[in-house]
C-alpha cells in the first residue's frame, strides 16, 4: 500500500457537485476503471480519499488535488486516461503520481489564486473597473468575515495580493491571490466589498475559478 495524489479539474456542470457528492463520484469512478484502491479493514470498510482545500459548491477549479491509497506498488499505467474515460462531464484527471515520501503537506498551503468574473446585464457600467482598482488599492478595506467561530471585522487587504483587473467586452475579470488554510478568505469577499463600498454598481453575475494553490513561500503546491 502507498499514497498517491491526483491533480484534477472540476469545471462546467461538475462545479455544482457538493464535496460529499464529489467523494462518492471519485470512488465510483475509481471502481469502474479498476483502480486498486486500498480499503480499511473491519465491519465498515471504506476507501481513503481526501481532497485538499475542497472548493465551495458552484466554484470551478483547474488545480484540485485528491489523495488516496492504493494496494499496488506503482500507479497503474494509463490511470489518467482510464479515469477520464469514466468521469462525468466536467471532471478531468490531469496527472496522478506516487507520494513515496508523503508529498507536500496540505497544511503547507497558504494561498489560492482565483479568477473572478463579474458579468452585467447590458454594458459594463462606466468607471466600474477603475473604481474597483481604486477600492482595493486602499491600505485598509474592512469587511465582516464569517467563520464557524463567528464573525469578526478584518482588513481584507492583508488577506489578498497580486490583484489584476481586466475589462473585456461584456465582463470584468479579476485575478487575485487570497489567503488559504487556517486564515482563509473566500474570493467572494471581493464581490461583497464592492457591494458594500461601491453600492452604485449592481453585479448580477459573478463566477469563481481556482487557478492555482501555493505554499507560504509562493511555491506551487504539488
N, C-alpha and C positions, 0 to 999 in steps of 0.2 A: 504494500500500500504506500502511495505517496501523494503529495499535494500537487495540484495543477491549478493554473489560472487561465481564464478565458477573457480576452478583451472582446467586447461586443458592442453593437449599436442597437439602440431602441428608438425607432423612428416611425413616422406615419401613424397608422391606427394603433400600433403597439404601444404608443406613448400613453394610451388610456388604460393599459394594464396596471392594476394595483400591484404593490410589492408582493403580496401573498399570491396573486394570480401569476405573477412572473416566476416565482419559485416553483409553482406547480407546472407551469409551461416548460421551464428548463428541465425539470426532472422527467416529464413525459417525453420531451424531445430526445433526451439522452437515452432513455429506454428504447425508443423507436430506432435509433441508429446504433444500438447495442454498445454504447459507451460502457466500459467496465467500471461502473460506479461502485464505490465501497459503501456498504450499509452497516449501521450499528448492529450489534447483536442484542438479543433479548426479545421480550414479548412485542414491544412496539418498535420494530425496526424502521429506520429512516436513513436516507442519504444525507451526507453532509454537503450542503451547498450554501454559500454565503455571498451576498452582493456587497461590495464596498460602496458606501455612501449612496443608498438607494435614492433614485430620483422621485420627486413628487409626482403623483398621478397627473398626467397632462403635459409633463415635460418630456422632451426628446433628448437624446444624447448619442454621441459618436465615440465616447471614451468611457465605457462602463466595464466593470470588472466583476467576474464571478469566480470564487474559489471553490474547489471541490476535491474530493479524494477519489482515487481510482485504484483498482486492485492490480492492474498490470504494472510492469516495470518501466514502461515508456508510454508516452501519449500515442494512441493509435494513429497509423498513417491515414492521411486524408480525413482527419477528425473534423476539421473546419468545414470541408465540403459536405461531409456526411450530416453534420448538424444543420447546415444551411438548407439541405435538401428536405428537411422535415420541420424546420422552423415556420411559424405562421408569418404572414406578411408583416414587415416592419422590424422583425428581429433578424440580426445578421452577425454571425461569428466573424471576427476579424483575425484573431490568432489565438492559439492555445499552446501553452508552454509549461514545462515542469518547474516546480519550485523546490529544487534539491536542497537549498539552504534555508527554506522557509519563505524566501522572497521578501520584497519590500513590505513593511508592516502598514496595514491600513491606517493605523493610528498616526503614521507619519504625514498623512495628507492634511495640508493646512489651507490650501487654496483651490478654488474651482473656477475655470474660465467659462463664461456663458456668452451666447449670442442672444440678445433680446430684440424682438421685432415688435414695433408699435405700428399698428395699422389704423387707418381712418376711413370714415365714410366720405368719399369725395376727396378733395385735395387736402394735402398736408397743411395744417394751419400755419400761416405766415409767422415766422420767428420761433417756431416750436424748437427746432434743433438748437438754435443759438441760445435760447433761454434754458434749455436743459443742460447744455455745456456750462453755462454760467452758474447754474444752480450747483452742480457737482464740482465746480471749481472753488466753491467756498470752503474754508478750512473746517467749518462746523456745519453739519446738516443733521439736526437731531430728529429722531423718529422713535416711536414706541415699538420696541422689539418684543415679540411674544415667543414664549417657550413653555415647556412643561413645568418649569419652575415659576411661571408667572410672567408679568410684564415689567419692563424697565426701559427708561429712556437712554438711548445710546447715540453717540456721534457716528453715523454710518460711514463717514469719510475715513474712519480708522479701520473699517472692515471691508474696504474696497480699494482697488488700484487699477492702473493701466486702462482707464476708460477711453474708448474711441467711439465717436458718434458719426454716422454717415447717413445722409439723406438721399433716398432714391426717389423714383418717380411717384410711387404711391405708398411708401412706408419709410420709417426711420429705424435704422438698425444700430444698436449699441453692442460693442464687445467689451466686456468688463470681467475682471477677476475679483471674486468675493471670497470672504473667509469661509473656511470649511472646518470640519472636525468639531472640536469641543466648543468653539466660538463661532459657529456657522452663521452666515447671513444669506438668506434666500435672495436671488436676483429680483424677486417680486417687490422687494422693498424699494428698489429704484422707481418702479411704477407708483407705489404708494407715496413715495416722497414727492413725485411730480404732482400727483393729485392733491397733496397737502400744501405744497409751496407754490404750485402754479395751477390753481383751480380753474383758471380761464380756459385751460385746454382739456377737452374731453377725449379720452383714449378708449374707444370702443373695443379694440382688439389688441391683445398682447400675447406673445409666444416666447417660450424659453427653451434654449437648446444648449446642453453642456458640451463644450468642445474639448476640454482637457482638465486634468487634475494635477496638482503639484505638491511637492513636499514644502516644508518651510524654507528650504534652501533654493526653491524655484526649480527643482529637478522634476521632470515629468514622471508621474507615478507609473510603474510597470510591474 
